[in-house]
Amino acid sequence: MDIDTDLSDDELLVQRFPGRRPQMELLLRYLDLAHTGFFGSVHVEGLPGTGKTAVVRAALEARARSLPTALVDAVMCYTPALLFESALDALQAATADARDDVGAVPATTTAKPARCSQLSEFAASVGSLFADFAQGRSQERAFCIVIDNAERLRDFGPTFPVALMNIGEQAGCNVVVIFISSVPWRKWGGAAGSSSPSATVEFPQYTRAEARDILALDCPAGEDRALFAIFVNLVQEILQKPCRDLKELRYIVGLLYPKYIEPVKAGLVKPTESTKLYRNISFYFKEVLDKLYLRTLSSSEWGAASKADRQTVAVPL
């Protein structure tokens, strides 16, 4: 997919993510409103492999100068202390970068490695950091805390997600909390009748056309884009029933495409001879596809096996 570079920065950002225009535009709109205190939290939900984290990261990077952000993974931060300390360290780094970008007055306190294990300590530290960051600035400011794999927060107690969602109230400043989860909020965020995020951004599964556009972006540098698109369509035709996970499809495309174009590189087949190319690759689909999909064969092992195959298997052209 070609991207028109004669566009605004936001439009270029949207075009980087096929099929995710509504979600990207909505997130950018929320982030632009962050400093107003209009909303305090967003729940980003969708099945694995639907682009949630990638889109959120890109939107935050586009607003990094005006919105210092901490992005932490609840899988890696498996205790409240790890979560709080990782978020504070990230916010300290983000505020320092934002201060350097605008040539602001240096911080009045020296940043130290964060140490806190209680939510109240975390709120106090965020409030102190925010006050130092906003000093001498004429316009309102906000922080953003993003929790990936947020459904893991339920392991910290039934009230923890809601308490973290309202951290801005405890800290006395504008803090937008974005939860990224593959599970709907009602199933992990709190008991029935409890508070819920101010907004929800849903990420549906990609359509086949959207998945094709995304896979086409992985075309190796210097390769024929038209030929790569034909191969992507072939993979979708073969795997549309057993596999709809975009991550797995990208993995398989990346491993099998070099084998697909091997006869072309060797001068044995023309790029337009799709039938012959399919006959060559069909052997590998049938023999090793189960190993590739189950990840019992690594990329290096696949490369070694392919090299051995070139010496023992005749290409069925």
C-alpha beads as a LAMMPS data file, in Angstrom:
LAMMPS data file: protein, C-alpha beads

317 atoms
316 bonds

1 atom types
1 bond types

-500.0 500.0 xlo xhi
-500.0 500.0 ylo yhi
-500.0 500.0 zlo zhi

Masses

1 110.0

Atoms # bond

1 1 1 0.000 0.000 0.000
2 1 1 1.475 3.359 -1.061
3 1 1 1.283 6.257 1.399
4 1 1 0.775 9.783 0.126
5 1 1 3.399 11.942 1.843
6 1 1 1.678 15.241 0.888
7 1 1 -0.668 15.009 3.874
8 1 1 -0.897 16.214 7.461
9 1 1 1.068 14.372 10.139
10 1 1 -2.118 12.894 11.618
11 1 1 -3.318 11.649 8.232
12 1 1 0.063 10.045 7.553
13 1 1 -0.186 8.370 10.936
14 1 1 -3.650 7.019 10.132
15 1 1 -2.469 5.612 6.807
16 1 1 0.229 3.594 8.547
17 1 1 -2.478 1.411 10.092
18 1 1 -4.904 0.000 7.503
19 1 1 -8.375 -0.575 8.888
20 1 1 -7.767 1.439 12.044
21 1 1 -8.780 4.959 11.011
22 1 1 -11.744 5.283 13.455
23 1 1 -9.685 4.005 16.383
24 1 1 -6.667 6.198 15.630
25 1 1 -8.752 9.343 15.119
26 1 1 -10.660 8.682 18.327
27 1 1 -7.480 8.153 20.361
28 1 1 -5.866 11.307 18.963
29 1 1 -8.994 13.274 19.828
30 1 1 -8.979 11.977 23.397
31 1 1 -5.277 12.732 23.820
32 1 1 -5.775 16.270 22.546
33 1 1 -8.424 16.745 25.245
34 1 1 -6.281 15.249 28.000
35 1 1 -5.164 18.569 29.508
36 1 1 -8.777 19.757 29.906
37 1 1 -9.640 17.048 32.434
38 1 1 -12.685 16.229 30.290
39 1 1 -12.100 12.521 30.790
40 1 1 -9.845 10.456 33.011
41 1 1 -9.604 7.008 31.494
42 1 1 -9.955 5.020 28.280
43 1 1 -10.434 1.280 27.859
44 1 1 -8.949 -0.070 24.625
45 1 1 -10.282 -3.555 23.983
46 1 1 -10.106 -6.181 21.266
47 1 1 -8.872 -9.687 20.565
48 1 1 -5.112 -10.382 20.374
49 1 1 -3.551 -9.388 17.062
50 1 1 -5.959 -6.533 16.317
51 1 1 -3.384 -3.731 16.557
52 1 1 -4.362 -2.270 19.932
53 1 1 -0.899 -1.696 21.386
54 1 1 0.675 -0.607 18.093
55 1 1 -2.020 2.011 17.433
56 1 1 -1.932 3.345 21.005
57 1 1 1.876 3.600 20.934
58 1 1 1.818 5.474 17.628
59 1 1 -0.859 7.899 18.840
60 1 1 1.104 8.602 22.017
61 1 1 4.347 9.145 20.104
62 1 1 2.543 11.736 17.972
63 1 1 1.567 13.646 21.135
64 1 1 4.722 12.968 23.165
65 1 1 5.806 16.624 23.448
66 1 1 2.555 17.768 25.048
67 1 1 1.657 14.615 26.993
68 1 1 4.381 12.862 29.052
69 1 1 3.490 9.187 29.072
70 1 1 4.361 6.017 30.964
71 1 1 3.616 2.744 29.188
72 1 1 3.941 -0.373 31.325
73 1 1 3.073 -4.014 30.735
74 1 1 1.117 -5.732 33.489
75 1 1 2.660 -9.055 32.479
76 1 1 6.158 -7.783 33.248
77 1 1 5.046 -5.686 36.240
78 1 1 3.515 -8.549 38.166
79 1 1 3.344 -6.782 41.549
80 1 1 1.900 -3.369 42.452
81 1 1 5.363 -2.128 43.475
82 1 1 6.859 -3.031 40.085
83 1 1 3.939 -1.362 38.324
84 1 1 4.188 1.862 40.341
85 1 1 7.973 2.116 40.122
86 1 1 8.069 1.396 36.373
87 1 1 5.383 4.021 35.725
88 1 1 7.163 6.652 37.820
89 1 1 10.527 5.984 36.169
90 1 1 8.901 6.324 32.730
91 1 1 7.129 9.559 33.705
92 1 1 10.360 11.036 35.049
93 1 1 12.103 10.263 31.755
94 1 1 9.173 11.600 29.694
95 1 1 8.968 14.876 31.609
96 1 1 12.710 15.396 31.221
97 1 1 12.413 14.859 27.452
98 1 1 9.434 17.225 27.182
99 1 1 11.278 19.861 29.211
100 1 1 14.312 19.614 26.904
101 1 1 12.136 19.834 23.763
102 1 1 10.572 23.145 24.745
103 1 1 13.622 24.603 26.489
104 1 1 11.777 24.840 29.800
105 1 1 13.284 25.668 33.173
106 1 1 15.121 22.658 34.650
107 1 1 13.394 20.644 37.337
108 1 1 13.701 21.980 40.880
109 1 1 14.267 18.467 42.238
110 1 1 16.664 15.777 41.134
111 1 1 15.003 12.662 39.746
112 1 1 15.688 9.564 41.819
113 1 1 14.787 5.941 41.171
114 1 1 11.154 5.507 42.189
115 1 1 10.413 3.442 45.281
116 1 1 6.816 2.869 46.331
117 1 1 4.597 -0.090 47.013
118 1 1 1.279 1.540 47.989
119 1 1 -1.250 3.302 45.787
120 1 1 -1.249 6.311 48.103
121 1 1 2.539 6.637 47.760
122 1 1 2.229 6.344 43.999
123 1 1 -0.434 9.067 43.873
124 1 1 1.683 11.398 46.013
125 1 1 4.745 10.823 43.809
126 1 1 2.754 11.460 40.616
127 1 1 1.331 14.664 42.096
128 1 1 4.779 15.903 43.119
129 1 1 6.238 15.099 39.712
130 1 1 3.349 16.848 37.974
131 1 1 3.693 19.994 40.110
132 1 1 7.390 20.178 39.282
133 1 1 6.730 19.620 35.575
134 1 1 3.929 22.230 35.344
135 1 1 5.875 24.926 37.213
136 1 1 6.166 28.092 35.155
137 1 1 3.961 26.813 32.338
138 1 1 1.043 28.968 31.268
139 1 1 -1.113 26.212 29.792
140 1 1 -2.695 23.227 31.474
141 1 1 -0.826 19.956 31.372
142 1 1 -1.567 16.272 31.831
143 1 1 0.163 12.950 32.305
144 1 1 -0.798 9.691 30.650
145 1 1 -0.331 6.220 32.131
146 1 1 -0.874 3.265 29.784
147 1 1 -1.272 -0.284 31.104
148 1 1 -0.908 -3.034 28.502
149 1 1 -2.405 -6.480 29.223
150 1 1 -4.448 -4.616 31.809
151 1 1 -6.674 -7.582 32.642
152 1 1 -3.744 -8.834 34.767
153 1 1 -4.481 -6.019 37.232
154 1 1 -7.340 -8.049 38.670
155 1 1 -4.662 -10.208 40.317
156 1 1 -3.880 -7.222 42.575
157 1 1 -7.357 -7.209 44.102
158 1 1 -10.931 -6.510 42.971
159 1 1 -10.763 -2.777 43.715
160 1 1 -7.305 -2.116 42.286
161 1 1 -8.311 -1.359 38.635
162 1 1 -10.907 1.239 39.672
163 1 1 -8.516 2.821 42.181
164 1 1 -5.800 3.110 39.544
165 1 1 -8.326 4.481 37.059
166 1 1 -9.002 7.368 39.456
167 1 1 -5.354 8.050 40.279
168 1 1 -5.657 11.634 39.010
169 1 1 -8.140 12.492 41.742
170 1 1 -5.798 11.159 44.415
171 1 1 -2.763 12.868 42.873
172 1 1 -4.579 16.198 42.472
173 1 1 -3.715 16.605 38.790
174 1 1 -4.817 15.608 35.290
175 1 1 -3.828 11.992 34.709
176 1 1 -5.299 10.034 31.817
177 1 1 -5.165 6.255 32.339
178 1 1 -5.414 4.038 29.248
179 1 1 -6.093 0.339 29.786
180 1 1 -5.261 -2.012 26.882
181 1 1 -6.938 -5.374 27.241
182 1 1 -8.193 -8.340 25.260
183 1 1 -10.981 -8.762 27.825
184 1 1 -14.027 -6.454 28.136
185 1 1 -13.918 -4.164 31.182
186 1 1 -17.032 -5.674 32.739
187 1 1 -15.246 -9.033 33.051
188 1 1 -12.151 -7.810 34.876
189 1 1 -12.364 -4.135 35.855
190 1 1 -14.591 -4.251 38.901
191 1 1 -17.766 -5.476 40.477
192 1 1 -21.155 -4.745 38.977
193 1 1 -22.186 -1.156 39.631
194 1 1 -18.612 0.086 40.108
195 1 1 -17.066 2.912 38.100
196 1 1 -16.048 2.301 34.510
197 1 1 -13.675 4.142 32.140
198 1 1 -14.825 7.423 30.630
199 1 1 -14.511 6.036 27.100
200 1 1 -14.048 2.738 25.296
201 1 1 -12.235 2.209 21.994
202 1 1 -13.063 -1.147 20.418
203 1 1 -10.736 -2.922 17.981
204 1 1 -12.638 -5.461 15.861
205 1 1 -10.922 -8.259 13.989
206 1 1 -9.400 -7.266 10.667
207 1 1 -11.295 -8.060 7.511
208 1 1 -9.474 -10.111 4.927
209 1 1 -8.813 -7.020 2.788
210 1 1 -7.419 -5.118 5.780
211 1 1 -5.195 -8.034 6.742
212 1 1 -3.922 -8.204 3.161
213 1 1 -3.016 -4.513 3.211
214 1 1 -1.121 -4.964 6.486
215 1 1 0.745 -8.044 5.281
216 1 1 1.699 -6.161 2.112
217 1 1 3.533 -3.604 4.267
218 1 1 6.020 -6.362 5.187
219 1 1 7.338 -6.606 1.627
220 1 1 11.154 -6.878 1.897
221 1 1 13.157 -3.940 0.573
222 1 1 14.021 -4.299 -3.098
223 1 1 11.452 -7.037 -3.748
224 1 1 8.688 -6.912 -6.345
225 1 1 5.626 -5.594 -4.490
226 1 1 3.235 -7.123 -7.007
227 1 1 4.805 -10.563 -6.601
228 1 1 4.756 -10.223 -2.816
229 1 1 1.065 -9.263 -2.951
230 1 1 0.331 -12.414 -4.976
231 1 1 2.082 -14.528 -2.353
232 1 1 0.171 -12.822 0.488
233 1 1 -3.096 -13.595 -1.276
234 1 1 -1.985 -17.221 -1.702
235 1 1 -1.225 -17.555 2.014
236 1 1 -4.624 -16.112 2.884
237 1 1 -6.369 -18.522 0.519
238 1 1 -4.674 -21.527 2.112
239 1 1 -4.846 -20.415 5.744
240 1 1 -8.083 -18.441 5.951
241 1 1 -9.814 -21.242 7.891
242 1 1 -7.076 -22.630 10.188
243 1 1 -5.474 -19.267 10.973
244 1 1 -6.875 -15.736 11.175
245 1 1 -4.315 -14.439 13.661
246 1 1 -2.418 -11.632 11.949
247 1 1 0.744 -12.222 13.985
248 1 1 0.882 -15.862 12.889
249 1 1 0.193 -14.925 9.276
250 1 1 3.059 -12.403 9.307
251 1 1 5.336 -15.055 10.809
252 1 1 4.461 -17.592 8.124
253 1 1 4.709 -15.078 5.267
254 1 1 8.145 -13.997 6.455
255 1 1 9.426 -17.571 6.586
256 1 1 7.923 -18.921 3.364
257 1 1 8.317 -15.991 0.975
258 1 1 12.068 -16.586 0.360
259 1 1 11.229 -20.167 -0.616
260 1 1 8.402 -18.953 -2.875
261 1 1 10.685 -16.685 -4.938
262 1 1 13.656 -19.066 -4.952
263 1 1 12.935 -20.323 -8.508
264 1 1 12.614 -16.700 -9.673
265 1 1 15.975 -15.795 -8.161
266 1 1 17.510 -18.865 -9.805
267 1 1 16.117 -17.854 -13.198
268 1 1 14.053 -21.054 -13.501
269 1 1 10.638 -19.384 -13.427
270 1 1 9.292 -15.995 -14.436
271 1 1 7.506 -13.892 -11.797
272 1 1 4.325 -14.048 -13.856
273 1 1 4.197 -17.884 -13.812
274 1 1 2.067 -18.156 -10.698
275 1 1 1.075 -21.791 -11.251
276 1 1 4.674 -22.998 -11.291
277 1 1 5.524 -20.919 -8.251
278 1 1 2.602 -22.427 -6.384
279 1 1 3.677 -25.958 -7.299
280 1 1 7.076 -25.226 -5.837
281 1 1 5.777 -23.821 -2.548
282 1 1 2.908 -26.312 -2.091
283 1 1 5.386 -28.981 -0.999
284 1 1 6.508 -26.824 1.910
285 1 1 2.985 -25.857 2.874
286 1 1 2.015 -29.517 3.135
287 1 1 5.145 -30.795 4.854
288 1 1 6.084 -28.123 7.366
289 1 1 3.074 -25.834 7.825
290 1 1 2.004 -27.610 11.018
291 1 1 5.446 -27.047 12.548
292 1 1 5.546 -23.415 11.515
293 1 1 2.108 -22.664 12.909
294 1 1 2.771 -24.424 16.218
295 1 1 6.176 -22.697 16.444
296 1 1 7.956 -26.042 16.892
297 1 1 10.333 -24.937 14.146
298 1 1 12.316 -21.742 14.641
299 1 1 13.382 -19.362 11.891
300 1 1 16.992 -20.582 12.057
301 1 1 15.917 -24.230 11.951
302 1 1 13.687 -23.454 8.970
303 1 1 16.594 -21.832 7.167
304 1 1 18.810 -24.851 7.786
305 1 1 16.072 -27.245 6.685
306 1 1 15.473 -25.219 3.521
307 1 1 19.172 -25.338 2.662
308 1 1 19.150 -29.120 3.037
309 1 1 15.978 -29.405 0.954
310 1 1 17.641 -27.619 -1.955
311 1 1 20.095 -30.481 -2.168
312 1 1 17.626 -33.364 -1.761
313 1 1 14.298 -32.224 -3.187
314 1 1 13.667 -31.615 -6.867
315 1 1 11.640 -28.492 -7.535
316 1 1 8.321 -29.691 -9.101
317 1 1 7.990 -27.250 -11.943

Bonds

1 1 1 2
2 1 2 3
3 1 3 4
4 1 4 5
5 1 5 6
6 1 6 7
7 1 7 8
8 1 8 9
9 1 9 10
10 1 10 11
11 1 11 12
12 1 12 13
13 1 13 14
14 1 14 15
15 1 15 16
16 1 16 17
17 1 17 18
18 1 18 19
19 1 19 20
20 1 20 21
21 1 21 22
22 1 22 23
23 1 23 24
24 1 24 25
25 1 25 26
26 1 26 27
27 1 27 28
28 1 28 29
29 1 29 30
30 1 30 31
31 1 31 32
32 1 32 33
33 1 33 34
34 1 34 35
35 1 35 36
36 1 36 37
37 1 37 38
38 1 38 39
39 1 39 40
40 1 40 41
41 1 41 42
42 1 42 43
43 1 43 44
44 1 44 45
45 1 45 46
46 1 46 47
47 1 47 48
48 1 48 49
49 1 49 50
50 1 50 51
51 1 51 52
52 1 52 53
53 1 53 54
54 1 54 55
55 1 55 56
56 1 56 57
57 1 57 58
58 1 58 59
59 1 59 60
60 1 60 61
61 1 61 62
62 1 62 63
63 1 63 64
64 1 64 65
65 1 65 66
66 1 66 67
67 1 67 68
68 1 68 69
69 1 69 70
70 1 70 71
71 1 71 72
72 1 72 73
73 1 73 74
74 1 74 75
75 1 75 76
76 1 76 77
77 1 77 78
78 1 78 79
79 1 79 80
80 1 80 81
81 1 81 82
82 1 82 83
83 1 83 84
84 1 84 85
85 1 85 86
86 1 86 87
87 1 87 88
88 1 88 89
89 1 89 90
90 1 90 91
91 1 91 92
92 1 92 93
93 1 93 94
94 1 94 95
95 1 95 96
96 1 96 97
97 1 97 98
98 1 98 99
99 1 99 100
100 1 100 101
101 1 101 102
102 1 102 103
103 1 103 104
104 1 104 105
105 1 105 106
106 1 106 107
107 1 107 108
108 1 108 109
109 1 109 110
110 1 110 111
111 1 111 112
112 1 112 113
113 1 113 114
114 1 114 115
115 1 115 116
116 1 116 117
117 1 117 118
118 1 118 119
119 1 119 120
120 1 120 121
121 1 121 122
122 1 122 123
123 1 123 124
124 1 124 125
125 1 125 126
126 1 126 127
127 1 127 128
128 1 128 129
129 1 129 130
130 1 130 131
131 1 131 132
132 1 132 133
133 1 133 134
134 1 134 135
135 1 135 136
136 1 136 137
137 1 137 138
138 1 138 139
139 1 139 140
140 1 140 141
141 1 141 142
142 1 142 143
143 1 143 144
144 1 144 145
145 1 145 146
146 1 146 147
147 1 147 148
148 1 148 149
149 1 149 150
150 1 150 151
151 1 151 152
152 1 152 153
153 1 153 154
154 1 154 155
155 1 155 156
156 1 156 157
157 1 157 158
158 1 158 159
159 1 159 160
160 1 160 161
161 1 161 162
162 1 162 163
163 1 163 164
164 1 164 165
165 1 165 166
166 1 166 167
167 1 167 168
168 1 168 169
169 1 169 170
170 1 170 171
171 1 171 172
172 1 172 173
173 1 173 174
174 1 174 175
175 1 175 176
176 1 176 177
177 1 177 178
178 1 178 179
179 1 179 180
180 1 180 181
181 1 181 182
182 1 182 183
183 1 183 184
184 1 184 185
185 1 185 186
186 1 186 187
187 1 187 188
188 1 188 189
189 1 189 190
190 1 190 191
191 1 191 192
192 1 192 193
193 1 193 194
194 1 194 195
195 1 195 196
196 1 196 197
197 1 197 198
198 1 198 199
199 1 199 200
200 1 200 201
201 1 201 202
202 1 202 203
203 1 203 204
204 1 204 205
205 1 205 206
206 1 206 207
207 1 207 208
208 1 208 209
209 1 209 210
210 1 210 211
211 1 211 212
212 1 212 213
213 1 213 214
214 1 214 215
215 1 215 216
216 1 216 217
217 1 217 218
218 1 218 219
219 1 219 220
220 1 220 221
221 1 221 222
222 1 222 223
223 1 223 224
224 1 224 225
225 1 225 226
226 1 226 227
227 1 227 228
228 1 228 229
229 1 229 230
230 1 230 231
231 1 231 232
232 1 232 233
233 1 233 234
234 1 234 235
235 1 235 236
236 1 236 237
237 1 237 238
238 1 238 239
239 1 239 240
240 1 240 241
241 1 241 242
242 1 242 243
243 1 243 244
244 1 244 245
245 1 245 246
246 1 246 247
247 1 247 248
248 1 248 249
249 1 249 250
250 1 250 251
251 1 251 252
252 1 252 253
253 1 253 254
254 1 254 255
255 1 255 256
256 1 256 257
257 1 257 258
258 1 258 259
259 1 259 260
260 1 260 261
261 1 261 262
262 1 262 263
263 1 263 264
264 1 264 265
265 1 265 266
266 1 266 267
267 1 267 268
268 1 268 269
269 1 269 270
270 1 270 271
271 1 271 272
272 1 272 273
273 1 273 274
274 1 274 275
275 1 275 276
276 1 276 277
277 1 277 278
278 1 278 279
279 1 279 280
280 1 280 281
281 1 281 282
282 1 282 283
283 1 283 284
284 1 284 285
285 1 285 286
286 1 286 287
287 1 287 288
288 1 288 289
289 1 289 290
290 1 290 291
291 1 291 292
292 1 292 293
293 1 293 294
294 1 294 295
295 1 295 296
296 1 296 297
297 1 297 298
298 1 298 299
299 1 299 300
300 1 300 301
301 1 301 302
302 1 302 303
303 1 303 304
304 1 304 305
305 1 305 306
306 1 306 307
307 1 307 308
308 1 308 309
309 1 309 310
310 1 310 311
311 1 311 312
312 1 312 313
313 1 313 314
314 1 314 315
315 1 315 316
316 1 316 317
